[in-house]
Amino acid sequence: MSTHSHHPHAPIQEPEGTDEFEILELAVRELAIEKGIFSAEDHRRFSEWAESRTPMYGSKLVAKAWLDPAFKERLLADGTEASKEVGVNWLDPTGTGTPSDYTYFYVLENTPQVHNVIVCTLCSCYPRPVLGMSPDWYRTPNYRRRLVRQPRQVLAEFGLFLPADVEIRVHDSNQKSRFMVMPMRPAGTEGWTEEQLAAIVTRDTMIGVALPQPGWTAAEAPPRSGVAHQSAEITGGGK
């Protein structure tokens, strides 16, 4: 897969205004309510649940896997089942019966040789039960179209520069499957507790556009434009 382009393009950035997908969602929602598929109250309750989600559960999954080799094995073998150990039931995450597309959840392990990153090229499929609502840039056509063709270039726009010998694997979410990246545990975190480790496993590290670093949490991360380079120095998970 080619990772270079000589054509100009816009960098990944937050969208402005209402996009075509928001207009389409509103039209489909109003039609579904009119047809009695669900009520406006049903939609309000689901939206409240969805918007209350954070990357907390994903961070717990990764931190627990870094510390517990047996759990890591279970998580990689069956992410849907292993998620129950941190309180997430993919078959019924809201407690009110969620659509069947929350069925297959796969955790992708980064290694010194392979770096994973997720995208949804068709729309905005995203592992909301463990990562919360997707960031605006994840849903833009710019990110969705370019990541599969120019992964190194797109990652560089996030400040992530990987060695040339690291293979980048792009995983395209779909109606039945959701993916999350398990980043490698960074050096300098030996002896840390699960809570300390979870704090540095941010949303972007589980999408695959960043690497976890000691002292870098979602609340303390510097502006993206101020990140010149993210170190690839890491240690194996579970150590």
Solvent accessible surface area in square Angstrom, and as a share of the most:
residue,aa,sasa,rsa
1,M,167,0.74
2,S,79,0.51
3,T,27,0.16
4,H,143,0.64
5,S,36,0.23
6,H,182,0.81
7,H,144,0.64
8,P,131,0.83
9,H,68,0.30
10,A,55,0.43
11,P,74,0.47
12,I,17,0.09
13,Q,109,0.49
14,E,93,0.42
15,P,58,0.37
16,E,167,0.75
17,G,74,0.71
18,T,95,0.55
19,D,51,0.26
20,E,115,0.52
21,F,72,0.30
22,E,90,0.41
23,I,108,0.55
24,L,106,0.53
25,E,78,0.35
26,L,81,0.40
27,A,55,0.43
28,V,86,0.49
29,R,67,0.24
30,E,100,0.45
31,L,97,0.48
32,A,9,0.07
33,I,55,0.28
34,E,137,0.61
35,K,139,0.59
36,G,61,0.59
37,I,129,0.66
38,F,67,0.28
39,S,49,0.32
40,A,63,0.49
41,E,86,0.39
42,D,65,0.34
43,H,48,0.21
44,R,118,0.43
45,R,125,0.45
46,F,63,0.26
47,S,29,0.19
48,E,106,0.47
49,W,38,0.13
50,A,3,0.02
51,E,122,0.55
52,S,74,0.47
53,R,47,0.17
54,T,70,0.41
55,P,40,0.25
56,M,91,0.41
57,Y,47,0.18
58,G,0,0.00
59,S,10,0.06
60,K,76,0.32
61,L,0,0.00
62,V,0,0.00
63,A,0,0.00
64,K,49,0.21
65,A,0,0.00
66,W,0,0.00
67,L,71,0.36
68,D,48,0.25
69,P,90,0.57
70,A,54,0.42
71,F,0,0.00
72,K,34,0.14
73,E,123,0.55
74,R,105,0.38
75,L,0,0.00
76,L,65,0.32
77,A,86,0.67
78,D,71,0.37
79,G,3,0.03
80,T,24,0.14
81,E,96,0.43
82,A,2,0.02
83,S,0,0.00
84,K,91,0.39
85,E,84,0.38
86,V,23,0.13
87,G,62,0.59
88,V,4,0.02
89,N,61,0.31
90,W,0,0.00
91,L,103,0.51
92,D,54,0.28
93,P,22,0.14
94,T,29,0.17
95,G,59,0.57
96,T,96,0.56
97,G,56,0.54
98,T,15,0.09
99,P,90,0.56
100,S,76,0.49
101,D,34,0.17
102,Y,5,0.02
103,T,33,0.19
104,Y,113,0.43
105,F,3,0.01
106,Y,103,0.39
107,V,10,0.06
108,L,25,0.13
109,E,61,0.27
110,N,5,0.02
111,T,44,0.25
112,P,82,0.52
113,Q,120,0.53
114,V,19,0.11
115,H,6,0.03
116,N,5,0.03
117,V,0,0.00
118,I,0,0.00
119,V,0,0.00
120,C,1,0.01
121,T,39,0.23
122,L,151,0.75
123,C,55,0.33
124,S,42,0.27
125,C,20,0.12
126,Y,6,0.02
127,P,0,0.00
128,R,63,0.23
129,P,0,0.00
130,V,0,0.00
131,L,1,0.01
132,G,1,0.01
133,M,83,0.37
134,S,15,0.09
135,P,11,0.07
136,D,61,0.32
137,W,1,0.00
138,Y,0,0.00
139,R,76,0.28
140,T,14,0.08
141,P,44,0.27
142,N,36,0.19
143,Y,0,0.00
144,R,11,0.04
145,R,141,0.52
146,R,13,0.05
147,L,0,0.00
148,V,47,0.27
149,R,134,0.49
150,Q,16,0.07
151,P,3,0.02
152,R,64,0.23
153,Q,48,0.21
154,V,0,0.00
155,L,1,0.01
156,A,31,0.24
157,E,53,0.24
158,F,7,0.03
159,G,5,0.05
160,L,1,0.01
161,F,89,0.37
162,L,28,0.14
163,P,58,0.36
164,A,99,0.76
165,D,124,0.64
166,V,14,0.08
167,E,87,0.39
168,I,25,0.13
169,R,114,0.41
170,V,36,0.21
171,H,42,0.19
172,D,63,0.32
173,S,5,0.03
174,N,71,0.36
175,Q,126,0.56
176,K,89,0.38
177,S,15,0.10
178,R,11,0.04
179,F,28,0.12
180,M,0,0.00
181,V,0,0.00
182,M,3,0.01
183,P,2,0.01
184,M,28,0.12
185,R,6,0.02
186,P,6,0.04
187,A,32,0.25
188,G,49,0.47
189,T,1,0.00
190,E,113,0.51
191,G,79,0.76
192,W,63,0.22
193,T,73,0.42
194,E,60,0.27
195,E,132,0.59
196,Q,92,0.41
197,L,0,0.00
198,A,20,0.15
199,A,52,0.40
200,I,4,0.02
201,V,2,0.01
202,T,17,0.10
203,R,72,0.26
204,D,25,0.13
205,T,4,0.02
206,M,0,0.00
207,I,0,0.00
208,G,0,0.00
209,V,1,0.00
210,A,13,0.10
211,L,13,0.07
212,P,6,0.04
213,Q,44,0.19
214,P,60,0.38
215,G,60,0.57
216,W,49,0.17
217,T,24,0.14
218,A,87,0.67
219,A,100,0.78
220,E,115,0.52
221,A,43,0.33
222,P,66,0.41
223,P,100,0.63
224,R,91,0.33
225,S,112,0.72
226,G,59,0.57
227,V,22,0.12
228,A,88,0.68
229,H,115,0.51
230,Q,3,0.01
231,S,60,0.38
232,A,43,0.34
233,E,124,0.56
234,I,41,0.21
235,T,38,0.22
236,G,30,0.29
237,G,25,0.24
238,G,24,0.23
239,K,160,0.68
